[in-house]
Amino acid sequence: IKIAGNKNPNRDKYMTSDQAQAFIDMVHGDVLQNIITMALMYGLRREELLGLSIHDLNRAKKTLHIHRTVANDVGMQELTKTDYSNRY
């Protein structure tokens, strides 16, 4: 999304809770609804979301392990860029 009048295009932008709820309502019933909701609720970056596999979900412990990313120019990477990004 391009924001008009944005003086620093590299600065992170965040949705308000009302905006996030409106977005979830908008995708209700879409095949990607659960993925979009998960990305919003857990603050996943696009590259982190694309790096997930079924093996990253532990239903018994109720955890999701974020430890890989997918970048357009290099494909799957085994590690996130920083240790902070590697999280449960």
URDA-V60954 format. One line per field, one symbol per residue. ss: DSSP state (a for helix, b for strand, c for the rest). psi: psi as a letter, one per 40 degrees, with the letter a starting at -180 (. if undefined). burial: + if it has 24 or more other C-alpha atoms within 12 Angstrom, else -. Layout:
ss=???
psi=???
burial=???
This chain:
ss=ccccccccccccccccaaaaaaaaaaccccccaaaaaaaaaacccaaaaacccaaabbccccbbcbccbbbcccbbbcccccaaacbc
psi=hhhhehdgeehiiiiiddddddddddeheidedddddddddefhidddddeiideehhddefihhheiihideeahidiididddhi.
burial=-----------------------+----------+++-++---++-++++++-----------+++++++---------+--------
